[in-house]
């Protein structure tokens, strides 16, 4: 789960990290009022979307009067911001953040990420931050400082000091950098984050300020962080994925035309690969999980059919905890209640497979039955091509 910049900064402040003053606005008039509240003679108007690289996409605008603030907000609000981290549709801008400008002596980079392979929190920092951090990390790898946190001991003060020295800081800034780094670690730990990025972390008049911040959280842990659930902005999410996740389904939207309903992440990935080998393009990853009831299978059909690009549906079930007769009942329920206006290919294997196939043969004769994974992928792609020819 991602959150907006201003929300991430609110979390940073709770752990003693300094950020510039700012205010949220939902209209151009409100943005101008925020600038008046902040005072000064220069402000930054920032589009609040779940994406990085906003500056290069025109999502961050410098202003030197409240009139310019109003015009910048008018330009951004209601627009769709397309960055190199979004798809071609971009992200809808429904709110902007008006922030005071601060003098910048240096730009640094500080990032925390959960390394699942190492089972540790990894810290990446650079003495050169800003919009070109990706290029800098490639061209000047020596400027990157790395550290890892032992989950048993937690982050230690000496590690924070080593990072501060590695960034080329000295004097009073060392103590402030240690406070900032330790504060970021506490935010990361306390809120079950999976990523925290401050870019840039700026040196401004012997102070350190988080000028921009991105945070992502482990959705599996949100149940114990109810305050984070309130920060979710569904308008920034893929509506297909939102529909599925709200119904307890593991769904990832893709760009193809063959919808997939599968049990087990490994089998799902293998099925996507087989569809590609057969010459087709999968429209989604959807794992219905173990113990799928007919109602859950029907919900999966609703989720897949939310995508208007879907022209064929492939159901691939290897039943262990699941039962093929349950899945078959779910397929019939979907056909009767949801309506399946596209060709449907079903491959069942495992527990109660004979009963499942009997149910399909008697109550859903229009279903295309497959015996193996390859057979299912080939039949799904063939049905898709036939649909294209008919159109």
C-alpha positions in Angstrom: 0.0 0.0 0.0 1.3 3.4 -1.0 0.5 6.8 0.6 0.9 10.4 -0.5 4.0 12.6 0.1 2.2 14.8 2.7 1.0 11.7 4.6 4.5 10.3 4.7 5.9 13.6 6.0 3.2 13.6 8.8 4.6 10.2 9.8 8.2 11.4 9.7 7.4 14.3 12.0 6.1 11.9 14.6 9.6 10.5 14.9 11.4 13.9 15.1 12.3 14.3 11.4 12.3 17.9 10.1 10.2 18.7 7.0 9.3 22.1 5.4 6.0 23.7 6.3 3.2 23.0 3.9 -0.6 22.7 3.5 -3.0 20.5 1.5 -5.4 22.0 -1.1 -8.2 20.5 -3.1 -9.0 23.6 -5.2 -7.0 26.5 -6.8 -8.5 29.0 -4.3 -7.6 26.8 -1.4 -4.0 26.5 -2.7 -3.6 30.3 -2.9 -4.9 30.5 0.7 -2.4 27.9 1.9 0.4 30.1 0.4 -0.9 33.1 2.3 -1.0 31.1 5.5 2.6 29.9 5.0 3.9 33.4 4.2 7.1 34.2 2.4 7.6 35.1 -1.3 8.1 31.7 -3.0 6.3 28.3 -2.8 6.2 24.9 -4.5 3.0 23.4 -5.7 3.3 19.6 -5.8 0.8 17.1 -7.4 -0.1 14.4 -4.9 0.0 11.1 -6.8 1.4 7.7 -6.0 4.4 8.0 -8.3 8.0 9.3 -8.3 9.6 11.4 -11.0 6.9 14.0 -10.7 9.3 16.9 -11.2 10.4 15.7 -14.7 6.7 15.2 -15.6 5.7 18.7 -14.7 4.0 17.7 -11.4 6.1 20.1 -9.3 5.8 23.9 -10.0 7.7 26.8 -8.5 5.7 29.9 -7.8 6.5 33.4 -6.7 3.1 34.9 -6.0 -0.3 33.6 -4.7 -1.6 34.2 -8.2 1.0 31.8 -9.6 0.1 29.3 -6.9 -3.6 29.4 -7.9 -2.7 29.0 -11.6 -0.4 26.0 -10.9 -3.0 24.3 -8.8 -5.6 24.9 -11.5 -3.2 23.3 -14.1 -2.6 20.2 -11.9 -5.9 19.5 -10.3 -8.1 17.1 -12.4 -5.2 16.3 -14.8 -3.6 12.9 -15.2 0.1 13.0 -14.5 2.1 10.6 -16.6 5.6 9.8 -15.3 8.1 7.1 -16.1 6.8 5.2 -13.1 3.1 5.1 -14.3 1.4 3.6 -17.3 0.2 5.6 -20.3 -3.0 6.6 -18.4 -1.0 8.3 -15.6 -2.4 9.1 -12.2 -5.3 11.4 -11.4 -4.3 14.5 -9.5 -7.1 15.2 -7.0 -5.1 17.2 -4.4 -2.0 19.3 -4.3 0.5 20.2 -1.6 1.7 23.8 -1.2 5.0 24.0 0.5 7.4 26.7 1.5 10.7 26.9 -0.3 13.9 26.4 1.6 17.5 27.4 0.7 19.4 24.3 -0.4 23.1 23.9 0.2 23.3 20.2 -0.7 21.0 17.4 -1.8 21.3 13.9 -0.3 19.5 10.7 -0.8 18.3 8.3 1.9 16.3 5.1 1.4 15.2 2.1 3.5 13.9 -1.0 1.9 13.0 -4.5 3.1 15.3 -7.1 1.5 13.3 -10.3 1.6 16.3 -12.4 0.4 18.6 -11.2 3.2 15.6 -10.9 5.7 16.9 -7.5 6.8 16.2 -3.8 6.4 18.7 -2.4 3.9 19.7 1.3 4.0 20.9 3.0 0.8 22.2 6.6 1.0 24.0 8.9 -1.4 25.9 12.2 -1.2 24.2 13.2 -4.4 20.3 13.2 -4.3 17.7 14.8 -6.5 15.8 13.9 -9.7 18.8 12.1 -11.3 19.5 9.7 -8.5 19.0 6.6 -10.8 21.6 7.9 -13.3 24.0 8.8 -10.4 23.8 5.3 -8.9 24.7 3.9 -12.3 27.5 6.3 -13.3 29.0 6.9 -9.8 28.4 3.8 -7.7 31.1 4.9 -5.3 28.8 7.7 -4.1 26.4 5.1 -2.7 26.6 4.1 1.0 25.0 0.9 2.1 24.2 -0.7 5.4 21.9 -3.5 6.7 20.0 -3.8 10.0 20.1 -7.0 12.1 16.4 -7.6 12.9 17.3 -8.9 16.4 19.4 -6.0 17.5 17.7 -3.2 15.5 19.5 -0.2 14.1 22.5 1.0 16.1 23.7 4.5 16.6 27.1 3.7 15.3 25.6 2.6 12.0 23.8 5.9 11.6 27.1 7.7 12.3 28.9 5.7 9.7 26.2 6.6 7.1 26.5 10.3 8.1 30.3 10.2 7.7 29.9 8.4 4.4 27.7 11.2 3.1 30.5 13.6 3.7 28.8 15.4 6.6 30.6 17.0 9.5 30.2 19.1 12.6 26.7 19.7 13.9 25.2 18.0 10.9 26.5 14.6 12.0 24.3 14.6 15.1 21.3 15.8 13.0 21.9 13.2 10.4 22.0 10.5 13.1 18.7 11.7 14.5 17.2 11.7 11.0 18.4 8.2 10.1 17.3 6.7 13.4 14.0 8.5 13.1 13.5 7.0 9.6 14.3 3.5 11.0 11.7 3.9 13.7 9.1 5.0 11.2 9.9 2.0 9.0 9.8 -0.4 11.9 6.8 1.0 13.8 4.5 1.1 10.8 5.6 -2.1 9.0 6.9 -0.3 6.0 8.4 -2.0 3.0 10.0 1.1 1.5 10.9 4.6 2.7 12.6 7.0 0.4 13.7 10.6 1.1 14.8 12.3 -2.1 16.1 14.8 -1.6 17.2 15.1 2.0 18.6 18.6 1.9 21.2 20.5 3.9 19.7 23.9 4.6 21.4 26.4 6.8 23.0 23.8 9.1 19.8 21.8 9.2 18.5 18.7 7.5 15.1 18.6 6.0 13.1 15.9 4.2 12.1 17.8 1.0 10.3 14.8 -0.5 9.3 11.4 0.8 7.7 8.2 -0.5 6.5 5.3 1.6 5.0 1.9 0.9 3.7 -0.6 3.5 3.2 -4.3 3.8 -0.6 -4.8 3.1 -0.5 -8.0 5.1 0.3 -6.0 8.2 -2.2 -3.2 7.8 -4.7 -5.0 9.9 -2.6 -4.1 13.0 -2.0 -0.6 11.9 -5.6 0.8 11.5 -4.3 4.3 11.3 -2.6 3.4 8.0 -5.9 2.2 6.5 -7.2 5.7 6.8 -4.4 6.9 4.5 -5.4 4.7 1.6 -6.4 6.6 -1.6 -8.2 4.2 -3.9 -8.3 6.8 -6.7 -4.6 6.1 -7.1 -4.9 2.4 -7.5 -5.8 0.1 -10.4 -9.6 -0.2 -10.1 -9.4 -3.9 -11.0 -6.9 -4.6 -8.2 -8.9 -2.5 -5.7 -12.1 -4.5 -6.5 -10.3 -7.8 -6.1 -8.4 -6.8 -2.9 -11.5 -5.6 -1.2 -12.9 -9.1 -1.7 -9.8 -10.9 -0.4 -8.4 -11.9 -3.8 -4.8 -11.7 -4.9 -4.9 -9.9 -8.2 -2.4 -8.0 -10.4 -3.7 -6.3 -13.5 -1.7 -6.9 -16.8 -2.2 -5.6 -20.3 -3.3 -8.7 -22.2 -6.7 -10.2 -23.2 -6.8 -13.6 -21.6 -8.2 -13.4 -18.1 -6.8 -16.0 -15.6 -8.4 -17.6 -12.5 -5.9 -19.9 -10.9 -5.1 -21.4 -7.5 -1.5 -21.1 -6.2 1.0 -18.4 -7.0 3.5 -20.9 -8.6 0.8 -22.4 -10.9 -0.4 -18.9 -11.8 3.1 -17.8 -12.9 3.5 -21.0 -14.9 0.2 -20.5 -16.5 1.1 -16.9 -17.5 4.3 -18.2 -19.0 2.5 -20.9 -20.9 0.0 -18.4 -22.3 2.9 -16.3 -23.6 4.5 -19.4 -25.2 1.3 -20.3 -26.9 1.2 -16.8 -28.5 -1.3 -15.0 -26.2 -1.1 -12.2 -23.6 -2.5 -12.7 -20.0 -4.8 -9.9 -18.7 -4.1 -10.6 -15.0 -2.6 -12.6 -12.3 -5.3 -13.9 -10.0 -4.7 -16.5 -7.2 -8.0 -17.6 -5.6 -6.0 -19.4 -2.9 -6.8 -22.7 -1.1 -10.3 -23.8 0.0 -12.0 -21.8 -2.7 -15.8 -22.0 -2.2 -18.2 -21.6 -5.2 -18.9 -18.0 -3.9 -15.2 -17.2 -4.0 -14.9 -18.6 -7.5 -17.8 -16.4 -8.6 -16.2 -13.4 -7.1 -13.1 -14.1 -9.1 -15.1 -14.1 -12.3 -16.5 -10.7 -11.3 -13.0 -9.4 -10.7 -11.7 -10.7 -14.1 -14.7 -9.4 -16.0 -14.1 -5.9 -14.5 -11.4 -5.6 -17.2 -13.0 -4.6 -20.5 -10.0 -5.9 -22.4 -10.7 -9.5 -21.4 -11.8 -11.6 -24.4 -11.2 -15.1 -23.0 -11.1 -16.6 -19.5 -8.9 -19.4 -18.5 -9.6 -21.3 -15.2 -6.7 -23.5 -14.2 -7.1 -25.5 -10.9 -4.9 -28.1 -9.4 -6.9 -29.2 -6.4 -5.3 -30.2 -3.1 -6.8 -28.2 -0.4 -9.3 -27.1 -3.1 -11.8 -29.5 -4.5 -12.6 -29.6 -8.2 -16.3 -30.0 -7.6 -16.4 -26.7 -5.6 -14.6 -24.9 -8.4 -17.0 -26.4 -11.0 -19.9 -25.2 -8.9 -18.4 -21.8 -8.8 -18.0 -21.8 -12.6 -21.7 -22.7 -13.0 -22.7 -20.0 -10.4 -20.7 -17.4 -12.3 -22.3 -18.4 -15.6 -25.8 -18.3 -14.1 -25.4 -15.2 -11.9 -22.6 -13.1 -13.3 -22.8 -14.0 -16.9 -19.7 -14.9 -18.8 -19.9 -13.2 -22.3 -16.5 -14.5 -23.5 -15.2 -18.0 -24.3 -14.3 -19.9 -21.1 -11.6 -22.6 -20.9 -11.4 -24.7 -17.7 -8.7 -27.2 -16.7 -9.3 -29.2 -13.5 -6.9 -31.6 -11.9 -6.6 -33.2 -8.5 -9.2 -33.8 -5.7 -12.7 -34.7 -7.0 -11.7 -34.0 -10.6 -14.2 -36.5 -12.0 -17.0 -35.0 -10.1 -16.0 -31.5 -11.2 -15.8 -32.5 -14.9 -19.3 -34.1 -14.6 -20.8 -30.9 -13.2 -19.3 -28.9 -16.1 -20.5 -31.4 -18.7 -24.0 -31.5 -17.3 -24.6 -27.9 -16.3 -22.1 -25.8 -18.3 -21.8 -27.5 -21.7 -20.5 -24.3 -23.4 -17.3 -24.5 -21.3 -14.1 -25.6 -23.2 -12.5 -28.4 -21.1 -8.7 -28.9 -21.2 -6.7 -31.8 -19.8 -3.2 -30.3 -19.2 -1.7 -26.9 -18.6 -0.4 -26.8 -22.2 -3.7 -27.9 -23.6 -5.5 -25.2 -21.6 -3.1 -22.4 -22.8 -3.4 -23.6 -26.4 -7.2 -23.7 -26.2 -7.4 -20.3 -24.6 -5.2 -18.7 -27.2 -7.1 -20.4 -30.0 -10.4 -19.2 -28.6 -8.9 -15.6 -28.3 -7.8 -15.7 -32.0 -11.2 -17.0 -33.1 -12.8 -14.2 -31.2 -10.6 -11.7 -32.9 -11.4 -13.1 -36.4 -15.1 -13.0 -35.7 -14.9 -9.4 -34.7 
